[in-house]
Amino acid sequence: MLMPKRSVLVVFLLAALLTMSAVSYATEFGSSSHAVNVTVGLVDAITVPTDAVSLTLQNTGWGLSEPTAKSSIQYATNSTSTRKIYVKGTFTTWPTAGRLALSVTPVGGSAVTITSDDQFLMTCDRGVIRIIQLTYGAHADLLVPPANDYLVTVTYTLTDV
């Protein structure tokens, strides 16, 4: 059965009036807003374990062994510019005769001979915390005097150079 036109009009007007009342009620309290500024700090972190690394070159009968030792380096960066890790040595005691060489190799990378100058080791990945396994190696010729106190402090630097 159909509703008369007048009834339809009344229902429509009543629905419209209720809708406007609800909207009026909802906006009656007003609104307010403010801007929120978020600052994200720069993260450039690098660390190595505090354990000392020891390498002992053994007598092989006609020369010296070339030992290796494992360690690691951990870094994190969120910088938008490329970060690199450089390595250098501070030689506290080192033989003046012969050639004693120390090197470090990151997993998946190439061996770098440690000198008193900065040497490029690797480029860093951005946005992650990485632990990279390192292998130290040593080589000496027979002109290096026997001793158990040759010491080098190896420093790793995270930089954008």
Secondary structure, DSSP 4 states (H G I P E B T S, - for coil): -PPPHHHHHHHHHHHHHHHHHHHHHHHTT--------------EEEE--SSPP-----B-SSSB---EEEEEEEEEE--SS--EEEEEEEEEE--SSS-EEEEEEETTS--EE--SS-EEEEEPPSSSEEEEEEEEEEEE-TTSPP-S--EEEEEEEEE--
